[in-house]
Amino acid sequence: QVQLVESGGGLVQAGGSLRLSCAASGRTFSTYNMGWFRQAPGKEREFVAQISRGGSITDYARSVKDRFTISRDNAKNTVYLQMNSLKPEDTAVYYCAADDVPAWPPSHFGSWGQGTQVTVSS
């Protein structure tokens, strides 16, 4: 398994932007598809975005498409989530996850970070 540590969360006004980062340990980061998920209070965890091992394929939840961008830097063992035009309903704990099955689309996010809080005020 890979160890994941998220950062970059915080409090932002509606319409603002944040960039989340997820740093991975180990030398096999480029073999993992990566994903971002979120969980709001009282709700189930939901998919946000995912990216292929080389970064050429991305996929987004409809609720964030055209506002969020997932990217990765395999040389830095890091995946990012750029969040623009934030809305109060984007408030949640955001988690990154690694999928250890070498195929697309991802099917087994087996490693998870501890999460970072994003709060969007109206």
LINTA-V981976 format. One record per run of one state. SS is the DSSP state (a for helix, b for strand, c for the rest). FROM is the first residue (numbers start at 1). TO is the last residue. If there is no record, write none. Layout:
SS	FROM	TO
SS	FROM	TO
//
This chain:
c	1	3
b	4	7
c	8	9
b	10	13
c	14	17
b	18	24
c	25	28
a	29	31
c	32	32
b	33	39
c	40	45
b	46	51
c	52	57
b	58	60
c	61	67
b	68	73
c	74	77
b	78	83
c	84	87
a	88	90
c	91	91
b	92	99
c	100	108
b	109	112
c	113	115
b	116	121
c	122	122
//
